[in-house]
Amino acid sequence: MPHLKVENLSIASGTGALGGVGFEVRPGEISLDHRAERGGEDTVFNCISGIYKPNEGKLPSKDVT
């Protein structure tokens, strides 16, 4: 069972743009995907933490559609 599961996360607004982002983090895993270009990491984090409200998708303990 994953600790964190994000499915089909999408947001399009002045805060950023993402489409169809999904991933899982399981117990004991450490994961980092860092690129030189802006890949939306801040926007994903802000959606998970509740700062931004995505247009679609599933976040921990809530459906957004």
PQR file with spaces between the fields and no chain letter, atoms N, CA, C, O and H, PARSE charges and radii, in Angstrom:
ATOM       1  N    MET     1       0.846   -1.187    0.000 -0.4000 1.5000
ATOM       2  CA   MET     1       0.000    0.000    0.000 -0.0000 2.0000
ATOM       3  C    MET     1       0.887    1.245    0.000  0.5500 1.7000
ATOM       4  O    MET     1       1.758    1.378    0.860 -0.5500 1.4000
ATOM       5  N    PRO     2       0.679    2.157   -0.951 -0.5600 1.5000
ATOM       6  CA   PRO     2       1.510    3.358   -0.987  0.2800 2.0000
ATOM       7  C    PRO     2       1.191    4.333    0.131  0.5500 1.7000
ATOM       8  O    PRO     2       0.047    4.419    0.577 -0.5500 1.4000
ATOM       9  N    HIS     3       2.195    5.066    0.585 -0.4000 1.5000
ATOM      10  CA   HIS     3       1.998    6.162    1.538 -0.0000 2.0000
ATOM      11  C    HIS     3       1.338    7.352    0.849  0.5500 1.7000
ATOM      12  O    HIS     3       0.531    8.065    1.446 -0.5500 1.4000
ATOM      13  H    HIS     3       3.124    4.996    0.222  0.4000 1.0000
ATOM      14  N    LEU     4       1.693    7.551   -0.408 -0.4000 1.5000
ATOM      15  CA   LEU     4       1.182    8.679   -1.170 -0.0000 2.0000
ATOM      16  C    LEU     4       0.884    8.217   -2.582  0.5500 1.7000
ATOM      17  O    LEU     4       1.737    7.617   -3.237 -0.5500 1.4000
ATOM      18  H    LEU     4       2.349    6.972   -0.893  0.4000 1.0000
ATOM      19  N    LYS     5      -0.326    8.493   -3.056 -0.4000 1.5000
ATOM      20  CA   LYS     5      -0.707    8.121   -4.408 -0.0000 2.0000
ATOM      21  C    LYS     5      -1.423    9.308   -5.039  0.5500 1.7000
ATOM      22  O    LYS     5      -2.399    9.819   -4.489 -0.5500 1.4000
ATOM      23  H    LYS     5      -1.019    8.980   -2.524  0.4000 1.0000
ATOM      24  N    VAL     6      -0.937    9.737   -6.188 -0.4000 1.5000
ATOM      25  CA   VAL     6      -1.520   10.838   -6.947 -0.0000 2.0000
ATOM      26  C    VAL     6      -1.907   10.273   -8.305  0.5500 1.7000
ATOM      27  O    VAL     6      -1.093    9.623   -8.962 -0.5500 1.4000
ATOM      28  H    VAL     6      -0.145    9.322   -6.634  0.4000 1.0000
ATOM      29  N    GLU     7      -3.160   10.519   -8.736 -0.4000 1.5000
ATOM      30  CA   GLU     7      -3.634    9.982  -10.003 -0.0000 2.0000
ATOM      31  C    GLU     7      -4.210   11.083  -10.884  0.5500 1.7000
ATOM      32  O    GLU     7      -5.079   11.844  -10.457 -0.5500 1.4000
ATOM      33  H    GLU     7      -3.821   11.046   -8.202  0.4000 1.0000
ATOM      34  N    ASN     8      -3.716   11.160  -12.123 -0.4000 1.5000
ATOM      35  CA   ASN     8      -4.259   12.044  -13.157 -0.0000 2.0000
ATOM      36  C    ASN     8      -4.448   13.484  -12.698  0.5500 1.7000
ATOM      37  O    ASN     8      -5.464   14.107  -13.009 -0.5500 1.4000
ATOM      38  H    ASN     8      -3.011   10.542  -12.470  0.4000 1.0000
ATOM      39  N    LEU     9      -3.494   14.007  -11.971 -0.4000 1.5000
ATOM      40  CA   LEU     9      -3.572   15.365  -11.459 -0.0000 2.0000
ATOM      41  C    LEU     9      -3.426   16.363  -12.597  0.5500 1.7000
ATOM      42  O    LEU     9      -2.475   16.287  -13.375 -0.5500 1.4000
ATOM      43  H    LEU     9      -2.669   13.501  -11.718  0.4000 1.0000
ATOM      44  N    SER    10      -4.364   17.298  -12.694 -0.4000 1.5000
ATOM      45  CA   SER    10      -4.326   18.332  -13.725 -0.0000 2.0000
ATOM      46  C    SER    10      -4.707   19.672  -13.132  0.5500 1.7000
ATOM      47  O    SER    10      -5.624   19.767  -12.315 -0.5500 1.4000
ATOM      48  H    SER    10      -5.136   17.359  -12.062  0.4000 1.0000
ATOM      49  N    ILE    11      -3.999   20.701  -13.547 -0.4000 1.5000
ATOM      50  CA   ILE    11      -4.318   22.060  -13.150 -0.0000 2.0000
ATOM      51  C    ILE    11      -3.873   22.971  -14.287  0.5500 1.7000
ATOM      52  O    ILE    11      -2.784   22.816  -14.840 -0.5500 1.4000
ATOM      53  H    ILE    11      -3.254   20.624  -14.211  0.4000 1.0000
ATOM      54  N    ALA    12      -4.729   23.912  -14.620 -0.4000 1.5000
ATOM      55  CA   ALA    12      -4.394   24.900  -15.655 -0.0000 2.0000
ATOM      56  C    ALA    12      -4.934   26.236  -15.191  0.5500 1.7000
ATOM      57  O    ALA    12      -6.141   26.475  -15.208 -0.5500 1.4000
ATOM      58  H    ALA    12      -5.614   24.038  -14.171  0.4000 1.0000
ATOM      59  N    SER    13      -4.028   27.099  -14.777 -0.4000 1.5000
ATOM      60  CA   SER    13      -4.425   28.419  -14.290 -0.0000 2.0000
ATOM      61  C    SER    13      -3.187   29.289  -14.195  0.5500 1.7000
ATOM      62  O    SER    13      -2.126   28.920  -14.698 -0.5500 1.4000
ATOM      63  H    SER    13      -3.048   26.905  -14.763  0.4000 1.0000
ATOM      64  N    GLY    14      -3.311   30.427  -13.562 -0.4000 1.5000
ATOM      65  CA   GLY    14      -2.166   31.301  -13.370 -0.0000 2.0000
ATOM      66  C    GLY    14      -1.131   30.731  -12.422  0.5500 1.7000
ATOM      67  O    GLY    14      -0.018   31.250  -12.346 -0.5500 1.4000
ATOM      68  H    GLY    14      -4.173   30.727  -13.153  0.4000 1.0000
ATOM      69  N    THR    15      -1.476   29.659  -11.686 -0.4000 1.5000
ATOM      70  CA   THR    15      -0.550   29.071  -10.726 -0.0000 2.0000
ATOM      71  C    THR    15       0.417   28.095  -11.366  0.5500 1.7000
ATOM      72  O    THR    15       1.448   27.771  -10.777 -0.5500 1.4000
ATOM      73  H    THR    15      -2.381   29.237  -11.747  0.4000 1.0000
ATOM      74  N    GLY    16       0.105   27.627  -12.552 -0.4000 1.5000
ATOM      75  CA   GLY    16       0.948   26.645  -13.220 -0.0000 2.0000
ATOM      76  C    GLY    16       0.103   25.757  -14.092  0.5500 1.7000
ATOM      77  O    GLY    16      -1.121   25.888  -14.106 -0.5500 1.4000
ATOM      78  H    GLY    16      -0.733   27.891  -13.030  0.4000 1.0000
ATOM      79  N    ALA    17       0.720   24.865  -14.812 -0.4000 1.5000
ATOM      80  CA   ALA    17      -0.015   23.962  -15.683 -0.0000 2.0000
ATOM      81  C    ALA    17       0.584   22.565  -15.584  0.5500 1.7000
ATOM      82  O    ALA    17       1.794   22.381  -15.713 -0.5500 1.4000
ATOM      83  H    ALA    17       1.714   24.758  -14.800  0.4000 1.0000
ATOM      84  N    LEU    18      -0.277   21.594  -15.354 -0.4000 1.5000
ATOM      85  CA   LEU    18       0.094   20.182  -15.314 -0.0000 2.0000
ATOM      86  C    LEU    18      -0.990   19.408  -16.032  0.5500 1.7000
ATOM      87  O    LEU    18      -2.126   19.873  -16.124 -0.5500 1.4000
ATOM      88  H    LEU    18      -1.260   21.743  -15.249  0.4000 1.0000
ATOM      89  N    GLY    19      -0.661   18.253  -16.534 -0.4000 1.5000
ATOM      90  CA   GLY    19      -1.673   17.410  -17.139 -0.0000 2.0000
ATOM      91  C    GLY    19      -1.374   15.940  -16.929  0.5500 1.7000
ATOM      92  O    GLY    19      -0.321   15.446  -17.331 -0.5500 1.4000
ATOM      93  H    GLY    19       0.262   17.875  -16.459  0.4000 1.0000
ATOM      94  N    GLY    20      -2.307   15.245  -16.295 -0.4000 1.5000
ATOM      95  CA   GLY    20      -2.217   13.799  -16.142 -0.0000 2.0000
ATOM      96  C    GLY    20      -1.048   13.294  -15.312  0.5500 1.7000
ATOM      97  O    GLY    20      -0.499   12.234  -15.614 -0.5500 1.4000
ATOM      98  H    GLY    20      -3.163   15.646  -15.969  0.4000 1.0000
ATOM      99  N    VAL    21      -0.657   14.018  -14.286 -0.4000 1.5000
ATOM     100  CA   VAL    21       0.469   13.605  -13.445 -0.0000 2.0000
ATOM     101  C    VAL    21       0.018   12.510  -12.487  0.5500 1.7000
ATOM     102  O    VAL    21      -1.038   12.621  -11.864 -0.5500 1.4000
ATOM     103  H    VAL    21      -1.103   14.879  -14.041  0.4000 1.0000
ATOM     104  N    GLY    22       0.808   11.467  -12.372 -0.4000 1.5000
ATOM     105  CA   GLY    22       0.494   10.399  -11.433 -0.0000 2.0000
ATOM     106  C    GLY    22       1.762    9.732  -10.926  0.5500 1.7000
ATOM     107  O    GLY    22       2.729    9.568  -11.670 -0.5500 1.4000
ATOM     108  H    GLY    22       1.666   11.377  -12.878  0.4000 1.0000
ATOM     109  N    PHE    23       1.751    9.351   -9.661 -0.4000 1.5000
ATOM     110  CA   PHE    23       2.878    8.634   -9.078 -0.0000 2.0000
ATOM     111  C    PHE    23       2.471    8.048   -7.745  0.5500 1.7000
ATOM     112  O    PHE    23       1.453    8.428   -7.167 -0.5500 1.4000
ATOM     113  H    PHE    23       0.965    9.484   -9.057  0.4000 1.0000
ATOM     114  N    GLU    24       3.291    7.104   -7.257 -0.4000 1.5000
ATOM     115  CA   GLU    24       3.105    6.498   -5.947 -0.0000 2.0000
ATOM     116  C    GLU    24       4.431    6.532   -5.200  0.5500 1.7000
ATOM     117  O    GLU    24       5.497    6.399   -5.800 -0.5500 1.4000
ATOM     118  H    GLU    24       4.118    6.796   -7.727  0.4000 1.0000
ATOM     119  N    VAL    25       4.354    6.709   -3.902 -0.4000 1.5000
ATOM     120  CA   VAL    25       5.525    6.580   -3.042 -0.0000 2.0000
ATOM     121  C    VAL    25       5.180    5.517   -2.003  0.5500 1.7000
ATOM     122  O    VAL    25       4.216    5.659   -1.251 -0.5500 1.4000
ATOM     123  H    VAL    25       3.488    6.817   -3.415  0.4000 1.0000
ATOM     124  N    ARG    26       5.972    4.460   -1.971 -0.4000 1.5000
ATOM     125  CA   ARG    26       5.720    3.333   -1.068 -0.0000 2.0000
ATOM     126  C    ARG    26       6.619    3.419    0.167  0.5500 1.7000
ATOM     127  O    ARG    26       7.633    4.116    0.150 -0.5500 1.4000
ATOM     128  H    ARG    26       6.756    4.344   -2.582  0.4000 1.0000
ATOM     129  N    PRO    27       6.250    2.718    1.228 -0.5600 1.5000
ATOM     130  CA   PRO    27       7.074    2.723    2.442  0.2800 2.0000
ATOM     131  C    PRO    27       8.517    2.331    2.141  0.5500 1.7000
ATOM     132  O    PRO    27       8.768    1.363    1.423 -0.5500 1.4000
ATOM     133  N    GLY    28       9.450    3.080    2.689 -0.4000 1.5000
ATOM     134  CA   GLY    28      10.869    2.792    2.513 -0.0000 2.0000
ATOM     135  C    GLY    28      11.481    3.381    1.259  0.5500 1.7000
ATOM     136  O    GLY    28      12.700    3.328    1.099 -0.5500 1.4000
ATOM     137  H    GLY    28       9.246    3.866    3.272  0.4000 1.0000
ATOM     138  N    GLU    29      10.681    3.939    0.365 -0.4000 1.5000
ATOM     139  CA   GLU    29      11.209    4.517   -0.866 -0.0000 2.0000
ATOM     140  C    GLU    29      11.615    5.972   -0.662  0.5500 1.7000
ATOM     141  O    GLU    29      10.968    6.725    0.067 -0.5500 1.4000
ATOM     142  H    GLU    29       9.691    3.982    0.495  0.4000 1.0000
ATOM     143  N    ILE    30      12.670    6.331   -1.307 -0.4000 1.5000
ATOM     144  CA   ILE    30      13.065    7.728   -1.409 -0.0000 2.0000
ATOM     145  C    ILE    30      13.164    8.004   -2.896  0.5500 1.7000
ATOM     146  O    ILE    30      13.883    7.308   -3.612 -0.5500 1.4000
ATOM     147  H    ILE    30      13.195    5.719   -1.899  0.4000 1.0000
ATOM     148  N    SER    31      12.452    9.006   -3.361 -0.4000 1.5000
ATOM     149  CA   SER    31      12.401    9.269   -4.793 -0.0000 2.0000
ATOM     150  C    SER    31      12.610   10.746   -5.066  0.5500 1.7000
ATOM     151  O    SER    31      12.075   11.600   -4.360 -0.5500 1.4000
ATOM     152  H    SER    31      11.867    9.571   -2.779  0.4000 1.0000
ATOM     153  N    LEU    32      13.388   11.038   -6.087 -0.4000 1.5000
ATOM     154  CA   LEU    32      13.602   12.413   -6.498 -0.0000 2.0000
ATOM     155  C    LEU    32      13.750   12.443   -8.007  0.5500 1.7000
ATOM     156  O    LEU    32      14.549   11.701   -8.578 -0.5500 1.4000
ATOM     157  H    LEU    32      13.822   10.344   -6.660  0.4000 1.0000
ATOM     158  N    ASP    33      12.988   13.291   -8.635 -0.4000 1.5000
ATOM     159  CA   ASP    33      13.093   13.505  -10.073 -0.0000 2.0000
ATOM     160  C    ASP    33      13.307   14.996  -10.258  0.5500 1.7000
ATOM     161  O    ASP    33      12.359   15.780  -10.221 -0.5500 1.4000
ATOM     162  H    ASP    33      12.339   13.893   -8.171  0.4000 1.0000
ATOM     163  N    HIS    34      14.534   15.372  -10.454 -0.4000 1.5000
ATOM     164  CA   HIS    34      14.854   16.793  -10.558 -0.0000 2.0000
ATOM     165  C    HIS    34      15.460   17.065  -11.929  0.5500 1.7000
ATOM     166  O    HIS    34      16.390   16.382  -12.357 -0.5500 1.4000
ATOM     167  H    HIS    34      15.304   14.735  -10.484  0.4000 1.0000
ATOM     168  N    ARG    35      14.926   18.059  -12.600 -0.4000 1.5000
ATOM     169  CA   ARG    35      15.424   18.444  -13.916 -0.0000 2.0000
ATOM     170  C    ARG    35      15.818   19.904  -13.880  0.5500 1.7000
ATOM     171  O    ARG    35      15.356   20.666  -13.031 -0.5500 1.4000
ATOM     172  H    ARG    35      14.171   18.614  -12.252  0.4000 1.0000
ATOM     173  N    ALA    36      16.672   20.283  -14.805 -0.4000 1.5000
ATOM     174  CA   ALA    36      17.107   21.682  -14.880 -0.0000 2.0000
ATOM     175  C    ALA    36      15.949   22.603  -15.250  0.5500 1.7000
ATOM     176  O    ALA    36      15.857   23.717  -14.734 -0.5500 1.4000
ATOM     177  H    ALA    36      17.047   19.664  -15.495  0.4000 1.0000
ATOM     178  N    GLU    37      15.068   22.152  -16.133 -0.4000 1.5000
ATOM     179  CA   GLU    37      13.925   22.984  -16.514 -0.0000 2.0000
ATOM     180  C    GLU    37      12.805   22.854  -15.492  0.5500 1.7000
ATOM     181  O    GLU    37      12.772   21.898  -14.718 -0.5500 1.4000
ATOM     182  H    GLU    37      15.142   21.247  -16.552  0.4000 1.0000
ATOM     183  N    ARG    38      11.914   23.791  -15.491 -0.4000 1.5000
ATOM     184  CA   ARG    38      10.774   23.766  -14.568 -0.0000 2.0000
ATOM     185  C    ARG    38       9.804   22.686  -15.019  0.5500 1.7000
ATOM     186  O    ARG    38       9.176   22.815  -16.070 -0.5500 1.4000
ATOM     187  H    ARG    38      11.941   24.568  -16.120  0.4000 1.0000
ATOM     188  N    GLY    39       9.679   21.628  -14.239 -0.4000 1.5000
ATOM     189  CA   GLY    39       8.839   20.497  -14.611 -0.0000 2.0000
ATOM     190  C    GLY    39       7.540   20.410  -13.847  0.5500 1.7000
ATOM     191  O    GLY    39       6.836   19.407  -13.968 -0.5500 1.4000
ATOM     192  H    GLY    39      10.189   21.522  -13.386  0.4000 1.0000
ATOM     193  N    GLY    40       7.186   21.421  -13.059 -0.4000 1.5000
ATOM     194  CA   GLY    40       5.920   21.404  -12.339 -0.0000 2.0000
ATOM     195  C    GLY    40       5.998   20.838  -10.941  0.5500 1.7000
ATOM     196  O    GLY    40       4.965   20.615  -10.310 -0.5500 1.4000
ATOM     197  H    GLY    40       7.757   22.236  -12.961  0.4000 1.0000
ATOM     198  N    GLU    41       7.207   20.599  -10.438 -0.4000 1.5000
ATOM     199  CA   GLU    41       7.337   20.007   -9.102 -0.0000 2.0000
ATOM     200  C    GLU    41       6.681   20.866   -8.025  0.5500 1.7000
ATOM     201  O    GLU    41       5.992   20.346   -7.147 -0.5500 1.4000
ATOM     202  H    GLU    41       8.046   20.781  -10.951  0.4000 1.0000
ATOM     203  N    ASP    42       6.894   22.172   -8.091 -0.4000 1.5000
ATOM     204  CA   ASP    42       6.287   23.072   -7.100 -0.0000 2.0000
ATOM     205  C    ASP    42       4.768   23.022   -7.173  0.5500 1.7000
ATOM     206  O    ASP    42       4.095   23.029   -6.142 -0.5500 1.4000
ATOM     207  H    ASP    42       7.455   22.594   -8.804  0.4000 1.0000
ATOM     208  N    THR    43       4.227   22.973   -8.382 -0.4000 1.5000
ATOM     209  CA   THR    43       2.771   22.938   -8.556 -0.0000 2.0000
ATOM     210  C    THR    43       2.194   21.649   -7.988  0.5500 1.7000
ATOM     211  O    THR    43       1.158   21.676   -7.323 -0.5500 1.4000
ATOM     212  H    THR    43       4.773   22.968   -9.220  0.4000 1.0000
ATOM     213  N    VAL    44       2.852   20.516   -8.242 -0.4000 1.5000
ATOM     214  CA   VAL    44       2.392   19.242   -7.676 -0.0000 2.0000
ATOM     215  C    VAL    44       2.410   19.303   -6.157  0.5500 1.7000
ATOM     216  O    VAL    44       1.428   18.926   -5.517 -0.5500 1.4000
ATOM     217  H    VAL    44       3.693   20.494   -8.782  0.4000 1.0000
ATOM     218  N    PHE    45       3.501   19.768   -5.568 -0.4000 1.5000
ATOM     219  CA   PHE    45       3.603   19.876   -4.113 -0.0000 2.0000
ATOM     220  C    PHE    45       2.506   20.783   -3.560  0.5500 1.7000
ATOM     221  O    PHE    45       1.888   20.451   -2.548 -0.5500 1.4000
ATOM     222  H    PHE    45       4.299   20.074   -6.088  0.4000 1.0000
ATOM     223  N    ASN    46       2.256   21.912   -4.201 -0.4000 1.5000
ATOM     224  CA   ASN    46       1.230   22.837   -3.735 -0.0000 2.0000
ATOM     225  C    ASN    46      -0.172   22.255   -3.857  0.5500 1.7000
ATOM     226  O    ASN    46      -1.042   22.587   -3.051 -0.5500 1.4000
ATOM     227  H    ASN    46       2.758   22.181   -5.023  0.4000 1.0000
ATOM     228  N    CYS    47      -0.412   21.400   -4.837 -0.4000 1.5000
ATOM     229  CA   CYS    47      -1.706   20.707   -4.930 -0.0000 2.0000
ATOM     230  C    CYS    47      -1.859   19.690   -3.805  0.5500 1.7000
ATOM     231  O    CYS    47      -2.913   19.616   -3.173 -0.5500 1.4000
ATOM     232  H    CYS    47       0.294   21.130   -5.491  0.4000 1.0000
ATOM     233  N    ILE    48      -0.811   18.904   -3.552 -0.4000 1.5000
ATOM     234  CA   ILE    48      -0.857   17.897   -2.487 -0.0000 2.0000
ATOM     235  C    ILE    48      -1.058   18.559   -1.128  0.5500 1.7000
ATOM     236  O    ILE    48      -1.808   18.050   -0.295 -0.5500 1.4000
ATOM     237  H    ILE    48       0.045   18.964   -4.065  0.4000 1.0000
ATOM     238  N    SER    49      -0.400   19.683   -0.902 -0.4000 1.5000
ATOM     239  CA   SER    49      -0.491   20.347    0.399 -0.0000 2.0000
ATOM     240  C    SER    49      -1.753   21.197    0.553  0.5500 1.7000
ATOM     241  O    SER    49      -2.032   21.698    1.642 -0.5500 1.4000
ATOM     242  H    SER    49       0.209   20.097   -1.578  0.4000 1.0000
ATOM     243  N    GLY    50      -2.515   21.362   -0.528 -0.4000 1.5000
ATOM     244  CA   GLY    50      -3.774   22.095   -0.433 -0.0000 2.0000
ATOM     245  C    GLY    50      -3.677   23.578   -0.747  0.5500 1.7000
ATOM     246  O    GLY    50      -4.674   24.292   -0.639 -0.5500 1.4000
ATOM     247  H    GLY    50      -2.289   20.955   -1.412  0.4000 1.0000
ATOM     248  N    ILE    51      -2.507   24.056   -1.131 -0.4000 1.5000
ATOM     249  CA   ILE    51      -2.360   25.461   -1.478 -0.0000 2.0000
ATOM     250  C    ILE    51      -3.098   25.765   -2.785  0.5500 1.7000
ATOM     251  O    ILE    51      -3.771   26.790   -2.896 -0.5500 1.4000
ATOM     252  H    ILE    51      -1.697   23.476   -1.219  0.4000 1.0000
ATOM     253  N    TYR    52      -2.968   24.868   -3.777 -0.4000 1.5000
ATOM     254  CA   TYR    52      -3.692   24.990   -5.044 -0.0000 2.0000
ATOM     255  C    TYR    52      -4.763   23.925   -5.117  0.5500 1.7000
ATOM     256  O    TYR    52      -4.609   22.841   -4.554 -0.5500 1.4000
ATOM     257  H    TYR    52      -2.421   24.036   -3.687  0.4000 1.0000
ATOM     258  N    LYS    53      -5.848   24.228   -5.807 -0.4000 1.5000
ATOM     259  CA   LYS    53      -6.900   23.248   -6.030 -0.0000 2.0000
ATOM     260  C    LYS    53      -6.837   22.796   -7.486  0.5500 1.7000
ATOM     261  O    LYS    53      -7.088   23.595   -8.389 -0.5500 1.4000
ATOM     262  H    LYS    53      -5.974   25.108   -6.264  0.4000 1.0000
ATOM     263  N    PRO    54      -6.505   21.521   -7.730 -0.5600 1.5000
ATOM     264  CA   PRO    54      -6.429   21.043   -9.103  0.2800 2.0000
ATOM     265  C    PRO    54      -7.802   20.952   -9.750  0.5500 1.7000
ATOM     266  O    PRO    54      -8.821   20.872   -9.063 -0.5500 1.4000
ATOM     267  N    ASN    55      -7.821   20.966  -11.087 -0.4000 1.5000
ATOM     268  CA   ASN    55      -9.061   20.844  -11.833 -0.0000 2.0000
ATOM     269  C    ASN    55      -9.563   19.405  -11.880  0.5500 1.7000
ATOM     270  O    ASN    55     -10.771   19.169  -11.880 -0.5500 1.4000
ATOM     271  H    ASN    55      -6.994   21.032  -11.645  0.4000 1.0000
ATOM     272  N    GLU    56      -8.649   18.450  -11.920 -0.4000 1.5000
ATOM     273  CA   GLU    56      -9.004   17.032  -12.019 -0.0000 2.0000
ATOM     274  C    GLU    56      -7.984   16.194  -11.276  0.5500 1.7000
ATOM     275  O    GLU    56      -6.882   16.650  -10.971 -0.5500 1.4000
ATOM     276  H    GLU    56      -7.668   18.642  -11.919  0.4000 1.0000
ATOM     277  N    GLY    57      -8.368   14.963  -10.991 -0.4000 1.5000
ATOM     278  CA   GLY    57      -7.439   13.996  -10.440 -0.0000 2.0000
ATOM     279  C    GLY    57      -7.808   13.511   -9.068  0.5500 1.7000
ATOM     280  O    GLY    57      -8.822   13.907   -8.493 -0.5500 1.4000
ATOM     281  H    GLY    57      -9.263   14.593  -11.239  0.4000 1.0000
ATOM     282  N    LYS    58      -6.957   12.638   -8.548 -0.4000 1.5000
ATOM     283  CA   LYS    58      -7.134   12.091   -7.212 -0.0000 2.0000
ATOM     284  C    LYS    58      -5.878   12.358   -6.407  0.5500 1.7000
ATOM     285  O    LYS    58      -4.761   12.097   -6.853 -0.5500 1.4000
ATOM     286  H    LYS    58      -6.133   12.316   -9.015  0.4000 1.0000
ATOM     287  N    LEU    59      -6.085   12.876   -5.228 -0.4000 1.5000
ATOM     288  CA   LEU    59      -5.015   13.147   -4.274 -0.0000 2.0000
ATOM     289  C    LEU    59      -5.277   12.319   -3.026  0.5500 1.7000
ATOM     290  O    LEU    59      -6.360   11.751   -2.886 -0.5500 1.4000
ATOM     291  H    LEU    59      -6.993   13.088   -4.865  0.4000 1.0000
ATOM     292  N    PRO    60      -4.311   12.238   -2.116 -0.5600 1.5000
ATOM     293  CA   PRO    60      -4.538   11.475   -0.890  0.2800 2.0000
ATOM     294  C    PRO    60      -5.828   11.874   -0.185  0.5500 1.7000
ATOM     295  O    PRO    60      -6.007   13.037    0.178 -0.5500 1.4000
ATOM     296  N    SER    61      -6.713   10.924    0.007 -0.4000 1.5000
ATOM     297  CA   SER    61      -7.952   11.086    0.758 -0.0000 2.0000
ATOM     298  C    SER    61      -8.963   12.043    0.134  0.5500 1.7000
ATOM     299  O    SER    61      -9.895   12.463    0.820 -0.5500 1.4000
ATOM     300  H    SER    61      -6.567    9.979   -0.287  0.4000 1.0000
ATOM     301  N    LYS    62      -8.814   12.406   -1.152 -0.4000 1.5000
ATOM     302  CA   LYS    62      -9.846   13.241   -1.768 -0.0000 2.0000
ATOM     303  C    LYS    62      -9.838   13.113   -3.278  0.5500 1.7000
ATOM     304  O    LYS    62      -8.780   13.049   -3.903 -0.5500 1.4000
ATOM     305  H    LYS    62      -8.057   12.065   -1.710  0.4000 1.0000
ATOM     306  N    ASP    63     -11.027   13.077   -3.859 -0.4000 1.5000
ATOM     307  CA   ASP    63     -11.194   13.109   -5.304 -0.0000 2.0000
ATOM     308  C    ASP    63     -11.461   14.548   -5.697  0.5500 1.7000
ATOM     309  O    ASP    63     -12.161   15.271   -4.987 -0.5500 1.4000
ATOM     310  H    ASP    63     -11.887   13.129   -3.351  0.4000 1.0000
ATOM     311  N    VAL    64     -10.913   14.962   -6.815 -0.4000 1.5000
ATOM     312  CA   VAL    64     -10.984   16.370   -7.189 -0.0000 2.0000
ATOM     313  C    VAL    64     -11.942   16.634   -8.345  0.5500 1.7000
ATOM     314  O    VAL    64     -12.247   17.797   -8.612 -0.5500 1.4000
ATOM     315  H    VAL    64     -10.345   14.375   -7.391  0.4000 1.0000
ATOM     316  N    THR    65     -12.419   15.636   -9.028 -0.4000 1.5000
ATOM     317  CA   THR    65     -13.250   15.851  -10.216 -0.0000 2.0000
ATOM     318  C    THR    65     -14.635   16.345   -9.901  0.5500 1.7000
ATOM     319  O    THR    65     -15.434   16.566  -10.811 -0.5500 1.4000
ATOM     320  H    THR    65     -12.171   14.691   -8.812  0.4000 1.0000
